[in-house]
């Protein structure tokens, strides 16, 4: 899979993290080749922290772990979909998902 990845200038690929059984989108992380390798070999969500410039395993300090069920690559090779079994909140704020904060209103045609 790593051979098919199209990385950004920092060598990273966005990883959309989704609850495997409900389809709920939990968070967005970033992976480089090493983070992907660690995720695939350990079965634990491992990401590259752009702010801390280090690898982090989801739940290592909080206890809110991710058991990886499957990893998929999108058709363009520039995004990963990581399906997990999330134990506890996925967001550092304590929310189940990082996408609970605000709903943006649609102002144009809704189709």
N, C-alpha and C positions, 0 to 999 in steps of 0.2 A: 504494500500500500504506500509506503514512504516514497517509492520511486514515482508514483503518480501524483504526489502532492505538488501543488503550485503555491509556494510560500511567498509572503510579502518580503519587503526589503530587509526586515529583521530576522528572516528565516522562520516566521510564525504563520500558523494557520488558525483561523477561528474555529472553535469547537462549540457547537450548539449542544447543550446538555438537556436531555428529555427523559422524563420518567417513563420507563419501558412499558408499563401496563396501561397507563392512562393517556399517554401522549402529551402530558403537561410539560411545557417548556420551563425548565428550572433556572438556567443560567447560561452565560456565555463565558467560556474560558479561552485561553490561547495555548497552543501546543507547538513545540518544535519537534524535531525528529526524536530527541531523547525523551521528552514527555510522552510522546506517542508510544515509544518502545516500552517505557515503564508502565504505562496504562495497559498495554496489550499483554505484558508479561506478568503483572501483578494482579490485574483485575480491579485495581483501585484507580479512581479518577485522579490523574496527575497532570498538572498544568504548569505553565511558565508564568510567573508573576512579573508583569512589565514594570510595576512600581518598585518591587523589592529586588528585581533582577535575580530571582532564584526559583527553583522548583518548589511546588507545594502539592501535597497530597490532600485532597478534599477530606476534611474531618480529622486530620492529624492532631490539631489542637482543640477543635470544638467538639469532636466526637460525632459530628453529623456527617457520616461517611457515605460514600458512593460505591456500590458494587456494580462494576461495569458488566452489562449483559451483552452488548454488541457495539461495534464501531463501524460506521459506514462513511464512505467518501462520496461527495456529491458528483454530479456528472461533469463538472468543470475541473474537479480536482482541487478546488480552492477553499473548501469548507468540510469539516468533519461533523457528523452527527453521532453523539455519544449517548447511547441509551443505557440508563442506569436504574438501579434500585436505590433510591435516596432514603437514608435513615436520618430523620430529623430535618430541620430547615436547610434549604440549599443556600439561602442568602445570608451574608454576614450580619444583616440587620435583624435576623431572627424570623423573617418571613419565609414561608414555604418556598416561594419562587422570587427571583430577582425582578420579575416583571409585574409585581403587584402595586408598585408605587403610584403610577398615574396612568389614567386612560386619556389618550389624546383624542379630542373631538374631531369627527369627520365634518368638514365644512363644504365639501364638493359633492358632486353626484355620487350616489351610493350604488348605482348600477341597476 
